């Protein structure tokens, strides 16, 4: 039977996993409830700005993870 979950094997992998989970957690209900206020930031509601930040943070973490994986794969060849 194959494993359903693949866990990181390096310290960098674990750090990236923890950061990614934290960023995803920033986009779920309890945090959204704290951010959902009638405040404008640069003319946009705070919730919209928060959503953009979560999306860009996810993108950044995945980009960094891909770069780290590329570097590790290059060393193994």
C-alpha positions, 0 to 999 in steps of 0.5 A: 500500500502506498503512503497517502502522506509524504512528509519532508525529509529536510529541515528546509522542507519542514520549515516550508511546510510550517510556513505554508500551513501558517499562511493557509491558516491565515485565510480560514475563518477565525482569522478572517473574523478578526480581520473583517472590519469596516476599515479601508486600506488604500481605498480597499476594505481590510478583508480584501487587502488581507485576502490579497496578502494571503494569496501572494504569501501562498505564491511566495512560499510555493515559489521559494519551495520550488527553488529549494527543491530545484537546488536540492535536486541539482546537488543529487545529480 
